[in-house]
Amino acid sequence: MDAARAIYKLHGSAGRLAAYYPSAKHSFPPDARKKAYKFLDQHLKK
């Protein structure tokens, strides 16, 4: 994330980088899904 953060900041998009690591092995728990969908809607919907 640190390397990616520097690149995003360089291009003025630091707010478009996020990471969330739920305590789940190979599943996509509801809280992680909700955060991911909110992030995608925020940055991809027009």
C-alpha positions in Angstrom: 0.0 0.0 0.0 2.8 2.4 0.7 4.2 2.2 -2.8 0.7 2.6 -4.3 -0.1 5.5 -2.0 2.9 7.4 -3.3 1.9 6.9 -6.9 -1.8 7.9 -6.2 -0.6 11.0 -4.3 1.7 11.9 -7.2 -1.3 11.9 -9.5 -3.6 13.8 -7.1 -5.7 10.8 -6.3 -4.7 9.9 -2.8 -8.4 9.7 -1.8 -9.1 7.0 -4.4 -6.9 4.4 -2.7 -8.2 2.3 0.1 -7.7 -1.1 1.7 -9.7 -3.1 4.0 -8.6 -6.5 5.3 -11.4 -8.4 7.0 -10.7 -11.3 9.3 -12.0 -13.9 6.9 -10.1 -16.5 5.0 -11.6 -16.9 1.5 -15.0 -15.4 2.0 -16.4 -11.9 1.3 -18.3 -11.1 4.5 -21.2 -8.7 4.5 -19.3 -5.9 6.2 -16.4 -6.1 3.7 -18.9 -6.3 0.8 -20.7 -3.2 2.0 -17.4 -1.2 2.2 -16.3 -2.4 -1.2 -19.6 -1.6 -2.9 -19.7 1.8 -1.3 -16.2 2.6 -2.4 -16.9 1.4 -6.0 -20.1 3.4 -6.2 -18.3 6.5 -4.8 -15.5 6.3 -7.4 -17.0 4.7 -10.4 -20.7 5.8 -10.7 -21.4 9.0 -12.6 
